């Protein structure tokens, strides 16, 4: 399987760059690595919500934070469960 590499140019605000740099440093990664992980996490979240599953942060078996609003508006109207 060949991998096609696409170069993307993105403009971020100063605050977004600072947040991205901070996350990269915190996780001993690069800014590109943080964006890749974010893309994977968002893909997982959308797939799970489309499947009707809820997304939450759980500690000791208890939901301490529910994550809502991940699905784009067009997908919310398609019959997928929206939180």
Secondary structure, DSSP 4 states (H G I P E B T S, - for coil): -------------HHHHHHHHHHHHHTT--HHHHHHHHHHHHHHHHHHHHTT--EEEEETTEEEEEE---S-HHHHTTT----
